Amino acid sequence: MKLNLLSCDSQRPDKRAIAKCIAEISLSINESLSNELTNILLEGDAVDIELEDKNAGSALRALRKLNIDYEIIE
């Protein structure tokens, strides 16, 4: 499943928690890349990631908990 992370609506986003979430839920993103993607997301640009289908439900819940808006691409 592919997601497009659109924005983070949290007043004070936790960069470390967002980066850790992205690294845990994505198929091929390591910790350093997740830190870069988090910075891009918080600057206002969209980020594409790919999830494992078996963990999609818990991954989407984790993103909602961090106030990250997303759209499902595939």
C-alpha positions, -999 to +999 in steps of 0.1 A: +000+000+000+013+034-009+005+066+011+010+102+005+017+120+037+003+155+032+008+175+064+010+174+102-017+194+119-002+192+154+006+225+171+039+212+184+049+182+163+072+157+178+099+152+151+114+122+168+081+104+172+071+111+136+105+099+123+103+068+144+067+061+131+077+065+095+107+042+099+086+015+117+056+015+093+074+018+059+089-011+039+123+003+030+130+035+049+158+036+074+162+059+104+182+086+087+159+088+057+129+089+080+145+120+097+149+137+063+113+128+053+100+142+086+117+175+080+103+177+045+068+169+058+070+195+086+081+221+061+049+216+042+057+193+013+040+159+008+060+127+013+053+093-004+059+061+016+051+024+010+036+003+038+033-034+043-003-044+037-005-066+067+002-037+091-017-011+073-045-007+099-021-001+128+001+022+106-028+044+097-039+046+134-003+057+143-003+084+117-037+097+129-025+097+165+004+120+154-021+143+136-006+135+102-030+139+072-025+113+045-041+099+013-040+064+001-025+061-034-027+023-039 
